[in-house]
Amino acid sequence: MINRLLFIFIIVSLIGISCNSKSGNRKVQIKEFKQIDKEGFLKVTKVVDGDTFWVDDGSDKGIKIRLIGVDAPESRNAFKKKKGYLGKEAKSYLSNLIEGRSVKLEYDVDSLDQYGRTLAYVYLPDGTFVNANLVKNGYAMVMTIPPNVKYSDLFLKLQIIARQNNLGLWKTN
C-alpha cells in the first residue's frame, strides 16, 4: 500500500513539474549575439556532425548550436557515443545545406543543454526548416526532450514519411 501511494505521489509530482515547465515559468537563457545581421541571421562557420555546428557571433570562439528535436548518427566518437551508421553522410548533408551560409535561430523553452550548447530550431534565408529537413530526408531521427517540444508532432510525421519511403537511416538493404 505504501509503495502504491509513493508511486502515485511521484507520478503526480512529475505531472506537476511538467505542467509548470510548459507554462513558461522557466527562465530561458538566450546568449546575446554580436554578429547578427540586420535580418537576424548568423553565419555558420563549421559543422561538427549531423546535428551540431558553430556560428560566428563576433567572439573569438563563436557559439556551438545543437539542433532541437532531432538526433543524427555520430560522425565520430563523442560524449561516450560511438560513431553511427550514416554518421558521415548526415554530417555531409548538413554541411552541404548550411556550412558558410547564414541561418536564423529559433528557441524553445530551454535554450542551453547540459553541455552548454545553444539549442535551436534553424532556418535558412529561403525558409528551409533545417531540423525538419534532416528528419524528412532520413539523416536524423526524432529525439524529443521536454520541455522543448514545439515541433515534435511535425518531426514525428516527417519521420514516418522517411521510414515509409526508406530514406537515409530507414533504407532497407
VMD Tcl script that builds the backbone (N, CA, C; Angstrom):
set m [mol new atoms 519]
animate dup $m
set s [atomselect $m all]
$s set {name element resname resid chain x y z} {
  {N N MET 1 A 0.823 -1.197 0.000}
  {CA C MET 1 A 0.000 0.000 0.000}
  {C C MET 1 A 0.866 1.260 0.000}
  {N N ILE 2 A 1.925 1.264 0.836}
  {CA C ILE 2 A 2.815 2.428 0.896}
  {C C ILE 2 A 3.532 2.609 -0.438}
  {N N ASN 3 A 3.963 1.508 -1.038}
  {CA C ASN 3 A 4.625 1.596 -2.345}
  {C C ASN 3 A 3.693 2.184 -3.395}
  {N N ARG 4 A 2.431 1.788 -3.344}
  {CA C ARG 4 A 1.454 2.302 -4.304}
  {C C ARG 4 A 1.247 3.808 -4.113}
  {N N LEU 5 A 1.127 4.253 -2.855}
  {CA C LEU 5 A 0.970 5.681 -2.567}
  {C C LEU 5 A 2.202 6.468 -2.998}
  {N N LEU 6 A 3.385 5.904 -2.744}
  {CA C LEU 6 A 4.626 6.557 -3.157}
  {C C LEU 6 A 4.669 6.690 -4.676}
  {N N PHE 7 A 4.285 5.636 -5.381}
  {CA C PHE 7 A 4.258 5.662 -6.836}
  {C C PHE 7 A 3.310 6.756 -7.338}
  {N N ILE 8 A 2.108 6.824 -6.759}
  {CA C ILE 8 A 1.133 7.844 -7.167}
  {C C ILE 8 A 1.676 9.239 -6.890}
  {N N PHE 9 A 2.308 9.432 -5.733}
  {CA C PHE 9 A 2.890 10.734 -5.382}
  {C C PHE 9 A 3.944 11.149 -6.407}
  {N N ILE 10 A 4.803 10.210 -6.791}
  {CA C ILE 10 A 5.866 10.514 -7.762}
  {C C ILE 10 A 5.256 10.898 -9.108}
  {N N ILE 11 A 4.260 10.153 -9.554}
  {CA C ILE 11 A 3.618 10.450 -10.836}
  {C C ILE 11 A 2.971 11.828 -10.808}
  {N N VAL 12 A 2.224 12.124 -9.745}
  {CA C VAL 12 A 1.565 13.430 -9.628}
  {C C VAL 12 A 2.605 14.546 -9.589}
  {N N SER 13 A 3.711 14.321 -8.890}
  {CA C SER 13 A 4.780 15.328 -8.827}
  {C C SER 13 A 5.381 15.584 -10.198}
  {N N LEU 14 A 5.636 14.511 -10.935}
  {CA C LEU 14 A 6.206 14.665 -12.278}
  {C C LEU 14 A 5.252 15.401 -13.204}
  {N N ILE 15 A 3.970 15.107 -13.099}
  {CA C ILE 15 A 2.986 15.813 -13.924}
  {C C ILE 15 A 2.975 17.288 -13.567}
  {N N GLY 16 A 3.044 17.589 -12.287}
  {CA C GLY 16 A 3.073 18.989 -11.845}
  {C C GLY 16 A 4.294 19.721 -12.353}
  {N N ILE 17 A 5.447 19.067 -12.303}
  {CA C ILE 17 A 6.679 19.681 -12.806}
  {C C ILE 17 A 6.564 19.911 -14.304}
  {N N SER 18 A 6.041 18.905 -15.015}
  {CA C SER 18 A 5.891 19.027 -16.465}
  {C C SER 18 A 4.956 20.170 -16.829}
  {N N CYS 19 A 3.827 20.263 -16.148}
  {CA C CYS 19 A 2.879 21.338 -16.441}
  {C C CYS 19 A 3.478 22.691 -16.128}
  {N N ASN 20 A 4.229 22.765 -15.048}
  {CA C ASN 20 A 4.851 24.029 -14.666}
  {C C ASN 20 A 5.862 24.469 -15.705}
  {N N SER 21 A 6.651 23.515 -16.251}
  {CA C SER 21 A 7.667 23.899 -17.227}
  {C C SER 21 A 7.048 24.342 -18.540}
  {N N LYS 22 A 5.871 23.818 -18.885}
  {CA C LYS 22 A 5.227 24.210 -20.131}
  {C C LYS 22 A 4.508 25.542 -20.008}
  {N N SER 23 A 4.315 25.994 -18.775}
  {CA C SER 23 A 3.563 27.232 -18.596}
  {C C SER 23 A 4.418 28.464 -18.804}
  {N N GLY 24 A 5.699 28.280 -19.063}
  {CA C GLY 24 A 6.560 29.424 -19.343}
  {C C GLY 24 A 7.190 30.032 -18.112}
  {N N ASN 25 A 7.113 29.355 -16.968}
  {CA C ASN 25 A 7.695 29.892 -15.750}
  {C C ASN 25 A 9.199 29.671 -15.674}
  {N N ARG 26 A 9.756 28.904 -16.581}
  {CA C ARG 26 A 11.187 28.631 -16.554}
  {C C ARG 26 A 11.938 29.785 -17.178}
  {N N LYS 27 A 13.103 30.054 -16.625}
  {CA C LYS 27 A 13.946 31.096 -17.203}
  {C C LYS 27 A 14.661 30.522 -18.414}
  {N N VAL 28 A 14.698 31.278 -19.453}
  {CA C VAL 28 A 15.387 30.871 -20.668}
  {C C VAL 28 A 16.635 31.722 -20.796}
  {N N GLN 29 A 17.753 31.045 -20.969}
  {CA C GLN 29 A 18.996 31.779 -21.156}
  {C C GLN 29 A 19.246 31.923 -22.650}
  {N N ILE 30 A 19.208 33.131 -23.126}
  {CA C ILE 30 A 19.495 33.405 -24.529}
  {C C ILE 30 A 20.799 34.177 -24.575}
  {N N LYS 31 A 21.756 33.627 -25.300}
  {CA C LYS 31 A 23.028 34.328 -25.429}
  {C C LYS 31 A 22.845 35.532 -26.333}
  {N N GLU 32 A 23.528 36.593 -26.012}
  {CA C GLU 32 A 23.451 37.801 -26.834}
  {C C GLU 32 A 24.476 37.681 -27.956}
  {N N PHE 33 A 24.001 37.681 -29.181}
  {CA C PHE 33 A 24.881 37.548 -30.331}
  {C C PHE 33 A 25.296 38.921 -30.837}
  {N N LYS 34 A 26.586 39.078 -31.093}
  {CA C LYS 34 A 27.110 40.363 -31.563}
  {C C LYS 34 A 27.138 40.451 -33.087}
  {N N GLN 35 A 27.146 39.312 -33.780}
  {CA C GLN 35 A 27.304 39.297 -35.233}
  {C C GLN 35 A 26.000 39.030 -35.978}
  {N N ILE 36 A 24.874 39.296 -35.358}
  {CA C ILE 36 A 23.605 39.090 -36.048}
  {C C ILE 36 A 23.443 40.191 -37.082}
  {N N ASP 37 A 23.141 39.798 -38.326}
  {CA C ASP 37 A 22.943 40.825 -39.349}
  {C C ASP 37 A 21.575 41.478 -39.164}
  {N N LYS 38 A 21.267 42.429 -39.995}
  {CA C LYS 38 A 20.045 43.218 -39.815}
  {C C LYS 38 A 18.771 42.385 -39.891}
  {N N GLU 39 A 18.841 41.214 -40.493}
  {CA C GLU 39 A 17.665 40.358 -40.599}
  {C C GLU 39 A 17.674 39.236 -39.565}
  {N N GLY 40 A 18.644 39.234 -38.652}
  {CA C GLY 40 A 18.688 38.238 -37.588}
  {C C GLY 40 A 19.377 36.937 -37.953}
  {N N PHE 41 A 20.234 36.944 -38.971}
  {CA C PHE 41 A 20.919 35.734 -39.398}
  {C C PHE 41 A 22.358 35.708 -38.895}
  {N N LEU 42 A 22.858 34.504 -38.629}
  {CA C LEU 42 A 24.244 34.279 -38.222}
  {C C LEU 42 A 24.905 33.356 -39.234}
  {N N LYS 43 A 26.200 33.536 -39.473}
  {CA C LYS 43 A 26.916 32.710 -40.444}
  {C C LYS 43 A 27.427 31.430 -39.787}
  {N N VAL 44 A 27.183 30.304 -40.457}
  {CA C VAL 44 A 27.679 29.005 -39.997}
  {C C VAL 44 A 29.144 28.894 -40.389}
  {N N THR 45 A 30.004 28.621 -39.402}
  {CA C THR 45 A 31.440 28.546 -39.664}
  {C C THR 45 A 31.968 27.120 -39.748}
  {N N LYS 46 A 31.305 26.185 -39.047}
  {CA C LYS 46 A 31.799 24.810 -39.044}
  {C C LYS 46 A 30.673 23.861 -38.650}
  {N N VAL 47 A 30.582 22.738 -39.358}
  {CA C VAL 47 A 29.637 21.684 -38.993}
  {C C VAL 47 A 30.421 20.599 -38.263}
  {N N VAL 48 A 29.968 20.254 -37.061}
  {CA C VAL 48 A 30.645 19.256 -36.226}
  {C C VAL 48 A 30.171 17.855 -36.589}
  {N N ASP 49 A 28.862 17.688 -36.671}
  {CA C ASP 49 A 28.266 16.416 -37.077}
  {C C ASP 49 A 26.871 16.703 -37.630}
  {N N GLY 50 A 26.041 15.703 -37.741}
  {CA C GLY 50 A 24.750 15.875 -38.389}
  {C C GLY 50 A 23.713 16.671 -37.630}
  {N N ASP 51 A 24.007 17.074 -36.389}
  {CA C ASP 51 A 23.047 17.876 -35.632}
  {C C ASP 51 A 23.695 18.986 -34.803}
  {N N THR 52 A 24.970 19.261 -35.041}
  {CA C THR 52 A 25.696 20.265 -34.259}
  {C C THR 52 A 26.615 21.071 -35.167}
  {N N PHE 53 A 26.665 22.392 -34.941}
  {CA C PHE 53 A 27.522 23.254 -35.754}
  {C C PHE 53 A 27.861 24.527 -34.984}
  {N N TRP 54 A 28.771 25.308 -35.538}
  {CA C TRP 54 A 29.204 26.576 -34.939}
  {C C TRP 54 A 28.740 27.746 -35.798}
  {N N VAL 55 A 28.384 28.851 -35.130}
  {CA C VAL 55 A 28.065 30.095 -35.827}
  {C C VAL 55 A 28.981 31.198 -35.315}
  {N N ASP 56 A 29.202 32.188 -36.171}
  {CA C ASP 56 A 30.008 33.356 -35.817}
  {C C ASP 56 A 29.118 34.373 -35.115}
  {N N ASP 57 A 29.440 34.633 -33.843}
  {CA C ASP 57 A 28.680 35.628 -33.085}
  {C C ASP 57 A 29.510 36.876 -32.816}
  {N N GLY 58 A 30.683 36.952 -33.453}
  {CA C GLY 58 A 31.557 38.099 -33.254}
  {C C GLY 58 A 32.603 37.879 -32.182}
  {N N SER 59 A 32.507 36.783 -31.436}
  {CA C SER 59 A 33.516 36.476 -30.422}
  {C C SER 59 A 34.640 35.679 -31.081}
  {N N ASP 60 A 35.713 35.447 -30.351}
  {CA C ASP 60 A 36.832 34.679 -30.895}
  {C C ASP 60 A 36.435 33.233 -31.200}
  {N N LYS 61 A 35.609 32.657 -30.348}
  {CA C LYS 61 A 35.275 31.243 -30.464}
  {C C LYS 61 A 34.017 30.973 -31.284}
  {N N GLY 62 A 33.007 31.790 -31.153}
  {CA C GLY 62 A 31.719 31.528 -31.789}
  {C C GLY 62 A 30.794 30.808 -30.822}
  {N N ILE 63 A 29.647 30.403 -31.314}
  {CA C ILE 63 A 28.649 29.726 -30.495}
  {C C ILE 63 A 28.345 28.363 -31.105}
  {N N LYS 64 A 28.372 27.334 -30.258}
  {CA C LYS 64 A 28.050 25.981 -30.700}
  {C C LYS 64 A 26.535 25.782 -30.606}
  {N N ILE 65 A 25.943 25.351 -31.721}
  {CA C ILE 65 A 24.496 25.167 -31.823}
  {C C ILE 65 A 24.171 23.684 -31.932}
  {N N ARG 66 A 23.179 23.235 -31.159}
  {CA C ARG 66 A 22.669 21.858 -31.236}
  {C C ARG 66 A 21.221 21.941 -31.699}
  {N N LEU 67 A 20.894 21.256 -32.783}
  {CA C LEU 67 A 19.534 21.268 -33.314}
  {C C LEU 67 A 18.563 20.619 -32.326}
  {N N ILE 68 A 17.444 21.287 -32.072}
  {CA C ILE 68 A 16.428 20.766 -31.153}
  {C C ILE 68 A 15.568 19.718 -31.856}
  {N N GLY 69 A 15.244 18.666 -31.116}
  {CA C GLY 69 A 14.232 17.711 -31.561}
  {C C GLY 69 A 14.701 16.631 -32.500}
  {N N VAL 70 A 15.981 16.642 -32.852}
  {CA C VAL 70 A 16.497 15.641 -33.781}
  {C C VAL 70 A 17.800 15.055 -33.253}
  {N N ASP 71 A 18.106 13.853 -33.705}
  {CA C ASP 71 A 19.361 13.207 -33.346}
  {C C ASP 71 A 19.907 12.520 -34.587}
  {N N ALA 72 A 21.029 13.017 -35.068}
  {CA C ALA 72 A 21.686 12.415 -36.231}
  {C C ALA 72 A 22.727 11.416 -35.733}
  {N N PRO 73 A 23.046 10.416 -36.534}
  {CA C PRO 73 A 24.092 9.471 -36.142}
  {C C PRO 73 A 25.414 10.207 -35.938}
  {N N GLU 74 A 26.213 9.723 -35.019}
  {CA C GLU 74 A 27.509 10.355 -34.750}
  {C C GLU 74 A 28.452 10.131 -35.929}
  {N N SER 75 A 29.199 11.167 -36.280}
  {CA C SER 75 A 30.190 11.037 -37.351}
  {C C SER 75 A 31.566 10.726 -36.768}
  {N N ARG 76 A 31.655 10.801 -35.450}
  {CA C ARG 76 A 32.899 10.496 -34.737}
  {C C ARG 76 A 32.514 10.050 -33.334}
  {N N ASN 77 A 33.437 9.429 -32.613}
  {CA C ASN 77 A 33.164 9.035 -31.241}
  {C C ASN 77 A 33.197 10.274 -30.358}
  {N N ALA 78 A 32.079 10.559 -29.680}
  {CA C ALA 78 A 31.991 11.750 -28.834}
  {C C ALA 78 A 30.961 11.539 -27.733}
  {N N PHE 79 A 31.192 12.156 -26.594}
  {CA C PHE 79 A 30.266 12.094 -25.456}
  {C C PHE 79 A 29.838 10.660 -25.156}
  {N N LYS 80 A 30.798 9.735 -25.162}
  {CA C LYS 80 A 30.554 8.320 -24.878}
  {C C LYS 80 A 29.645 7.655 -25.905}
  {N N LYS 81 A 29.417 8.308 -27.034}
  {CA C LYS 81 A 28.624 7.720 -28.114}
  {C C LYS 81 A 29.576 7.217 -29.189}
  {N N LYS 82 A 29.268 6.081 -29.738}
  {CA C LYS 82 A 30.074 5.513 -30.816}
  {C C LYS 82 A 29.617 6.058 -32.164}
  {N N LYS 83 A 30.572 6.105 -33.084}
  {CA C LYS 83 A 30.266 6.530 -34.449}
  {C C LYS 83 A 29.142 5.650 -34.990}
  {N N GLY 84 A 28.147 6.280 -35.619}
  {CA C GLY 84 A 26.975 5.543 -36.074}
  {C C GLY 84 A 26.913 5.352 -37.575}
  {N N TYR 85 A 26.060 4.412 -37.963}
  {CA C TYR 85 A 25.763 4.167 -39.364}
  {C C TYR 85 A 25.215 5.460 -39.954}
  {N N LEU 86 A 25.716 5.874 -41.068}
  {CA C LEU 86 A 25.332 7.096 -41.780}
  {C C LEU 86 A 25.811 8.376 -41.100}
  {N N GLY 87 A 26.692 8.268 -40.122}
  {CA C GLY 87 A 27.190 9.459 -39.429}
  {C C GLY 87 A 27.888 10.436 -40.359}
  {N N LYS 88 A 28.778 9.927 -41.191}
  {CA C LYS 88 A 29.493 10.805 -42.127}
  {C C LYS 88 A 28.538 11.402 -43.157}
  {N N GLU 89 A 27.581 10.597 -43.598}
  {CA C GLU 89 A 26.610 11.081 -44.579}
  {C C GLU 89 A 25.731 12.186 -43.989}
  {N N ALA 90 A 25.317 12.017 -42.728}
  {CA C ALA 90 A 24.486 13.034 -42.070}
  {C C ALA 90 A 25.266 14.335 -41.908}
  {N N LYS 91 A 26.535 14.217 -41.527}
  {CA C LYS 91 A 27.374 15.415 -41.389}
  {C C LYS 91 A 27.548 16.097 -42.745}
  {N N SER 92 A 27.807 15.310 -43.774}
  {CA C SER 92 A 27.991 15.858 -45.116}
  {C C SER 92 A 26.714 16.543 -45.608}
  {N N TYR 93 A 25.572 15.928 -45.345}
  {CA C TYR 93 A 24.297 16.511 -45.763}
  {C C TYR 93 A 24.089 17.864 -45.093}
  {N N LEU 94 A 24.311 17.921 -43.768}
  {CA C LEU 94 A 24.139 19.187 -43.052}
  {C C LEU 94 A 25.159 20.218 -43.531}
  {N N SER 95 A 26.395 19.794 -43.772}
  {CA C SER 95 A 27.428 20.713 -44.274}
  {C C SER 95 A 27.011 21.332 -45.603}
  {N N ASN 96 A 26.552 20.496 -46.521}
  {CA C ASN 96 A 26.112 21.000 -47.829}
  {C C ASN 96 A 24.926 21.948 -47.708}
  {N N LEU 97 A 24.100 21.723 -46.700}
  {CA C LEU 97 A 22.901 22.534 -46.511}
  {C C LEU 97 A 23.203 23.896 -45.885}
  {N N ILE 98 A 24.134 23.936 -44.879}
  {CA C ILE 98 A 24.282 25.180 -44.109}
  {C C ILE 98 A 25.683 25.759 -43.999}
  {N N GLU 99 A 26.735 24.973 -44.206}
  {CA C GLU 99 A 28.084 25.496 -43.945}
  {C C GLU 99 A 28.402 26.692 -44.837}
  {N N GLY 100 A 28.881 27.780 -44.209}
  {CA C GLY 100 A 29.215 29.001 -44.922}
  {C C GLY 100 A 28.009 29.874 -45.226}
  {N N ARG 101 A 26.830 29.400 -44.884}
  {CA C ARG 101 A 25.598 30.149 -45.151}
  {C C ARG 101 A 25.097 30.821 -43.877}
  {N N SER 102 A 24.162 31.706 -44.037}
  {CA C SER 102 A 23.536 32.369 -42.893}
  {C C SER 102 A 22.302 31.592 -42.467}
  {N N VAL 103 A 22.090 31.524 -41.148}
  {CA C VAL 103 A 20.930 30.834 -40.595}
  {C C VAL 103 A 20.273 31.708 -39.532}
  {N N LYS 104 A 18.988 31.477 -39.348}
  {CA C LYS 104 A 18.245 32.155 -38.286}
  {C C LYS 104 A 17.919 31.113 -37.222}
  {N N LEU 105 A 18.060 31.497 -35.962}
  {CA C LEU 105 A 17.809 30.591 -34.849}
  {C C LEU 105 A 16.478 30.916 -34.185}
  {N N GLU 106 A 15.745 29.859 -33.837}
  {CA C GLU 106 A 14.510 29.990 -33.058}
  {C C GLU 106 A 14.680 29.126 -31.817}
  {N N TYR 107 A 14.298 29.657 -30.667}
  {CA C TYR 107 A 14.477 28.947 -29.408}
  {C C TYR 107 A 13.157 28.398 -28.904}
  {N N ASP 108 A 13.258 27.402 -28.028}
  {CA C ASP 108 A 12.086 26.846 -27.368}
  {C C ASP 108 A 12.187 27.237 -25.895}
  {N N VAL 109 A 11.674 26.436 -24.998}
  {CA C VAL 109 A 11.664 26.779 -23.575}
  {C C VAL 109 A 13.080 26.846 -23.010}
  {N N ASP 110 A 13.865 25.791 -23.209}
  {CA C ASP 110 A 15.264 25.777 -22.756}
  {C C ASP 110 A 16.158 26.110 -23.935}
  {N N SER 111 A 17.114 27.008 -23.723}
  {CA C SER 111 A 17.987 27.399 -24.829}
  {C C SER 111 A 19.400 26.847 -24.708}
  {N N LEU 112 A 19.716 26.166 -23.601}
  {CA C LEU 112 A 21.037 25.561 -23.431}
  {C C LEU 112 A 20.882 24.117 -22.981}
  {N N ASP 113 A 21.779 23.235 -23.471}
  {CA C ASP 113 A 21.756 21.857 -22.997}
  {C C ASP 113 A 22.787 21.675 -21.887}
  {N N GLN 114 A 22.913 20.447 -21.407}
  {CA C GLN 114 A 23.813 20.160 -20.290}
  {C C GLN 114 A 25.282 20.383 -20.634}
  {N N TYR 115 A 25.608 20.454 -21.908}
  {CA C TYR 115 A 26.992 20.683 -22.330}
  {C C TYR 115 A 27.264 22.149 -22.644}
  {N N GLY 116 A 26.274 23.006 -22.450}
  {CA C GLY 116 A 26.440 24.436 -22.710}
  {C C GLY 116 A 26.210 24.839 -24.154}
  {N N ARG 117 A 25.737 23.905 -24.973}
  {CA C ARG 117 A 25.444 24.232 -26.367}
  {C C ARG 117 A 24.113 24.975 -26.444}
  {N N THR 118 A 24.023 25.907 -27.375}
  {CA C THR 118 A 22.774 26.620 -27.600}
  {C C THR 118 A 21.836 25.714 -28.385}
  {N N LEU 119 A 20.625 25.542 -27.885}
  {CA C LEU 119 A 19.619 24.698 -28.524}
  {C C LEU 119 A 18.732 25.557 -29.406}
  {N N ALA 120 A 18.539 25.128 -30.654}
  {CA C ALA 120 A 17.761 25.979 -31.564}
  {C C ALA 120 A 17.109 25.181 -32.682}
  {N N TYR 121 A 16.008 25.741 -33.159}
  {CA C TYR 121 A 15.428 25.351 -34.437}
  {C C TYR 121 A 16.096 26.294 -35.430}
  {N N VAL 122 A 16.462 25.798 -36.593}
  {CA C VAL 122 A 17.300 26.569 -37.512}
  {C C VAL 122 A 16.628 26.693 -38.881}
  {N N TYR 123 A 16.726 27.909 -39.433}
  {CA C TYR 123 A 16.116 28.210 -40.731}
  {C C TYR 123 A 17.127 28.857 -41.657}
  {N N LEU 124 A 17.034 28.522 -42.935}
  {CA C LEU 124 A 17.821 29.186 -43.973}
  {C C LEU 124 A 17.057 30.426 -44.447}
  {N N PRO 125 A 17.734 31.345 -45.123}
  {CA C PRO 125 A 17.052 32.550 -45.621}
  {C C PRO 125 A 15.859 32.254 -46.533}
  {N N ASP 126 A 15.891 31.112 -47.244}
  {CA C ASP 126 A 14.770 30.773 -48.132}
  {C C ASP 126 A 13.600 30.131 -47.386}
  {N N GLY 127 A 13.721 30.010 -46.043}
  {CA C GLY 127 A 12.656 29.442 -45.225}
  {C C GLY 127 A 12.806 27.966 -44.923}
  {N N THR 128 A 13.816 27.309 -45.490}
  {CA C THR 128 A 14.032 25.891 -45.215}
  {C C THR 128 A 14.217 25.681 -43.721}
  {N N PHE 129 A 13.424 24.777 -43.141}
  {CA C PHE 129 A 13.492 24.427 -41.726}
  {C C PHE 129 A 14.486 23.270 -41.620}
  {N N VAL 130 A 15.701 23.567 -41.197}
  {CA C VAL 130 A 16.809 22.610 -41.227}
  {C C VAL 130 A 16.510 21.367 -40.393}
  {N N ASN 131 A 16.027 21.530 -39.167}
  {CA C ASN 131 A 15.740 20.389 -38.298}
  {C C ASN 131 A 14.778 19.432 -39.004}
  {N N ALA 132 A 13.694 19.973 -39.539}
  {CA C ALA 132 A 12.684 19.162 -40.222}
  {C C ALA 132 A 13.252 18.526 -41.487}
  {N N ASN 133 A 14.080 19.251 -42.208}
  {CA C ASN 133 A 14.680 18.758 -43.445}
  {C C ASN 133 A 15.516 17.503 -43.187}
  {N N LEU 134 A 16.282 17.502 -42.098}
  {CA C LEU 134 A 17.108 16.339 -41.764}
  {C C LEU 134 A 16.248 15.109 -41.495}
  {N N VAL 135 A 15.166 15.281 -40.744}
  {CA C VAL 135 A 14.276 14.160 -40.431}
  {C C VAL 135 A 13.565 13.683 -41.691}
  {N N LYS 136 A 13.051 14.619 -42.473}
  {CA C LYS 136 A 12.295 14.297 -43.693}
  {C C LYS 136 A 13.127 13.480 -44.676}
  {N N ASN 137 A 14.430 13.734 -44.726}
  {CA C ASN 137 A 15.303 13.035 -45.667}
  {C C ASN 137 A 16.041 11.849 -45.057}
  {N N GLY 138 A 15.727 11.527 -43.799}
  {CA C GLY 138 A 16.286 10.338 -43.164}
  {C C GLY 138 A 17.695 10.493 -42.626}
  {N N TYR 139 A 18.188 11.708 -42.472}
  {CA C TYR 139 A 19.534 11.913 -41.937}
  {C C TYR 139 A 19.544 12.110 -40.426}
  {N N ALA 140 A 18.364 12.194 -39.823}
  {CA C ALA 140 A 18.240 12.292 -38.370}
  {C C ALA 140 A 16.910 11.675 -37.971}
  {N N MET 141 A 16.846 11.240 -36.723}
  {CA C MET 141 A 15.582 10.736 -36.195}
  {C C MET 141 A 15.094 11.683 -35.108}
  {N N VAL 142 A 13.853 11.531 -34.753}
  {CA C VAL 142 A 13.249 12.398 -33.747}
  {C C VAL 142 A 13.836 12.081 -32.376}
  {N N MET 143 A 14.187 13.130 -31.653}
  {CA C MET 143 A 14.632 12.997 -30.265}
  {C C MET 143 A 14.028 14.170 -29.490}
  {N N THR 144 A 12.914 13.907 -28.851}
  {CA C THR 144 A 12.209 14.950 -28.123}
  {C C THR 144 A 12.640 14.941 -26.665}
  {N N ILE 145 A 13.104 16.084 -26.190}
  {CA C ILE 145 A 13.479 16.231 -24.786}
  {C C ILE 145 A 12.676 17.393 -24.214}
  {N N PRO 146 A 11.635 17.075 -23.424}
  {CA C PRO 146 A 10.848 18.149 -22.820}
  {C C PRO 146 A 11.743 19.063 -21.986}
  {N N PRO 147 A 11.448 20.325 -21.950}
  {CA C PRO 147 A 10.233 20.985 -22.395}
  {C C PRO 147 A 10.299 21.487 -23.837}
  {N N ASN 148 A 11.356 21.173 -24.579}
  {CA C ASN 148 A 11.499 21.658 -25.964}
  {C C ASN 148 A 10.754 20.733 -26.925}
  {N N VAL 149 A 9.449 20.958 -27.046}
  {CA C VAL 149 A 8.595 20.048 -27.817}
  {C C VAL 149 A 7.745 20.762 -28.870}
  {N N LYS 150 A 8.082 21.987 -29.185}
  {CA C LYS 150 A 7.247 22.815 -30.063}
  {C C LYS 150 A 6.899 22.140 -31.395}
  {N N TYR 151 A 7.861 21.476 -32.021}
  {CA C TYR 151 A 7.642 20.874 -33.339}
  {C C TYR 151 A 7.691 19.347 -33.308}
  {N N SER 152 A 7.526 18.742 -32.143}
  {CA C SER 152 A 7.670 17.286 -32.044}
  {C C SER 152 A 6.650 16.539 -32.905}
  {N N ASP 153 A 5.420 17.031 -32.982}
  {CA C ASP 153 A 4.412 16.364 -33.825}
  {C C ASP 153 A 4.807 16.404 -35.301}
  {N N LEU 154 A 5.288 17.546 -35.757}
  {CA C LEU 154 A 5.753 17.673 -37.143}
  {C C LEU 154 A 6.901 16.707 -37.404}
  {N N PHE 155 A 7.888 16.676 -36.500}
  {CA C PHE 155 A 9.042 15.800 -36.690}
  {C C PHE 155 A 8.613 14.331 -36.749}
  {N N LEU 156 A 7.676 13.931 -35.885}
  {CA C LEU 156 A 7.205 12.541 -35.903}
  {C C LEU 156 A 6.523 12.201 -37.227}
  {N N LYS 157 A 5.724 13.110 -37.759}
  {CA C LYS 157 A 5.064 12.876 -39.047}
  {C C LYS 157 A 6.093 12.738 -40.169}
  {N N LEU 158 A 7.113 13.597 -40.142}
  {CA C LEU 158 A 8.154 13.538 -41.173}
  {C C LEU 158 A 8.972 12.257 -41.064}
  {N N GLN 159 A 9.212 11.799 -39.838}
  {CA C GLN 159 A 9.963 10.556 -39.649}
  {C C GLN 159 A 9.182 9.365 -40.198}
  {N N ILE 160 A 7.889 9.354 -39.992}
  {CA C ILE 160 A 7.053 8.273 -40.534}
  {C C ILE 160 A 7.150 8.252 -42.059}
  {N N ILE 161 A 7.101 9.415 -42.674}
  {CA C ILE 161 A 7.212 9.507 -44.136}
  {C C ILE 161 A 8.581 9.012 -44.606}
  {N N ALA 162 A 9.649 9.419 -43.907}
  {CA C ALA 162 A 11.000 8.973 -44.271}
  {C C ALA 162 A 11.114 7.457 -44.157}
  {N N ARG 163 A 10.535 6.893 -43.099}
  {CA C ARG 163 A 10.576 5.434 -42.915}
  {C C ARG 163 A 9.797 4.730 -44.019}
  {N N GLN 164 A 8.614 5.238 -44.330}
  {CA C GLN 164 A 7.786 4.619 -45.372}
  {C C GLN 164 A 8.471 4.665 -46.734}
  {N N ASN 165 A 9.295 5.675 -46.954}
  {CA C ASN 165 A 9.994 5.831 -48.232}
  {C C ASN 165 A 11.424 5.298 -48.207}
  {N N ASN 166 A 11.798 4.624 -47.111}
  {CA C ASN 166 A 13.132 4.016 -46.970}
  {C C ASN 166 A 14.260 5.008 -47.220}
  {N N LEU 167 A 14.164 6.183 -46.629}
  {CA C LEU 167 A 15.179 7.215 -46.826}
  {C C LEU 167 A 16.233 7.182 -45.726}
  {N N GLY 168 A 17.493 7.406 -46.111}
  {CA C GLY 168 A 18.583 7.542 -45.154}
  {C C GLY 168 A 18.685 6.407 -44.165}
  {N N LEU 169 A 18.491 6.733 -42.884}
  {CA C LEU 169 A 18.577 5.740 -41.814}
  {C C LEU 169 A 17.603 4.589 -41.992}
  {N N TRP 170 A 16.548 4.833 -42.709}
  {CA C TRP 170 A 15.465 3.866 -42.834}
  {C C TRP 170 A 15.585 3.002 -44.090}
  {N N LYS 171 A 16.704 3.130 -44.817}
  {CA C LYS 171 A 16.899 2.304 -46.018}
  {C C LYS 171 A 16.957 0.841 -45.623}
  {N N THR 172 A 16.317 0.020 -46.441}
  {CA C THR 172 A 16.421 -1.425 -46.246}
  {C C THR 172 A 17.376 -1.951 -47.302}
  {N N ASN 173 A 18.294 -2.783 -46.863}
  {CA C ASN 173 A 19.321 -3.291 -47.795}
  {C C ASN 173 A 18.820 -4.404 -48.651}
}
mol reanalyze $m
mol bondsrecalc $m
mol representation Tube
mol addrep $m
